[in-house]
């Protein structure tokens, strides 16, 4: 069994929670500022690790599920898009800790990128679920 399904839930949880914290930080900026930064950065790091483990999961899925190349390709593209959006959000959020210039504007851009990234992440997870759970052979694999 590949590592990808085990690792993938860490970036999902960290990045979605990071987005919610960034949203809450509109009201409680000082209390939640560092928390949002840590969640976004750790979410991006675990997201990269998850993306890197995807190739072994792809081979496993093709071996057990047959021809699923189109869905896997779309899943990869959406995951890459989410990582770019969250990577940019994390980099800008980190920048806000070192500059006072345009800080408010940067935080708004971080929030927008995080919300867009969450949409990409949700659709990526939906496609991942399709790969695994909409396949009749899954019951044979779990029984082995």
N, C-alpha and C positions, 0 to 999 in steps of 0.2 A: 504494500500500500504506500503510495507517495506521501510526502510530508505536506504538500500544498493544502489539502483540506484541513489539516490540523493547525497550520500557521495562519491561514487566511482570515480567521476570525479576530485575531489581534488587531490588525490595521483597521478592520471594519469598526470594531468597538472604539478604538482610540481616536480615529478620525471623526466619526459621528459625534462622539462625546466632545471632542475638541471643537467641532462646529457649534454644538450647543453651548459650550462654555464661551466661545467667542460671541455668540448672540447674547448671552447673559451679561457679558462684560460691557455691553453698551450701557447698562445701568450700574453695574458694580465693577468698574474698570480696574481700580487699584487692587481689589481683593482677588480678582480672577486673572489678571494679566499674565503672571508667570505660569499658572496652571494651563491656560490655553496654549502657551508656547511649548511647554513640555509635551502636552498631548499631541499637538500637531507634528512636532519633530519626531517623537517616538512612533507616531502613526506612519509617518513617511518612511522611517527606517524599517519598520516591520513590513510595510507595504512593498518596499524594494525586495526584501527577503522573500516575501510571498510571491512576487512576480518572478523572481529567479527560480523558485521551486515549481513553477507552472509547467515547464517543459516535461519534467518527469510525470506529472499528472496528465499531461496531454498524451504522452505515449501509453500510459496505463489506460486512459479512457478509450483511445483508439483501439487498443488491443481487446478490451472487454465490451465496448459499445459499438464498434464498427465505424462507419464513416460519419464523423461528426465535425469534420473540418470547418465547415462554414460557421457553426455556432462557436467553436473554439476560437476561430479567428476574430469574430466579433467580440467575444469575451476578453481576449487579449488587448484588442484596440481600446475598448472601454476602460480596462484596468490601466493601460498606459496613459490614457487621457486623465483619469482620476489622479494618477501619480504626478503628472505634470501640474495639474491644478493645485493639488495639495502641496507639492514641492515648492511652487511659487508662493503659496500662502504662508508656508512655514518659513521660507527665506525672508519674506517681507515682514513677518511677525518678529523674527529674530532681529531684523534691522531696526524695528521700533524700539528695541531695548538700548540701542546705541545712538539714536538720534532723536532730537526733539523737533527737528524740522519736518513738516508735513506728517507728523505722527498720527493725527486724527484721520487724515485722508488715507494713509497707509492702512490703518486699522479697518476702515470701511472697505478697502480693496481686499484685505485679508478675509473679511466676512463674506464678501461676494464670491471670491474664489473658493472658499470653504463650502458655501452653499451649492455652488455649481459642482464642485468635486463630490459632494455628498450625493447629488443626483447621478453622476457618473458611477459612483461606488454602488449605489442601490441597483442600477441597471446591470452592472457587472455581476453583482451577487445573484440577481435574477437569472442571468444567462448561465452562471455557474450551477445554479439549482436545476435549470433545464438540462444541462449536460448530464447531471447525476440522476435526478429523480424522474425525468420523463423518459427513462430508458427501461425497458422491460427486463433487461438482464441484471439490473441492480440487485434483485432478490437472490440471484444465483451467486453473486460475488459476496454478499453478506453471509450467505449460508456456507460458504467454503471455509 
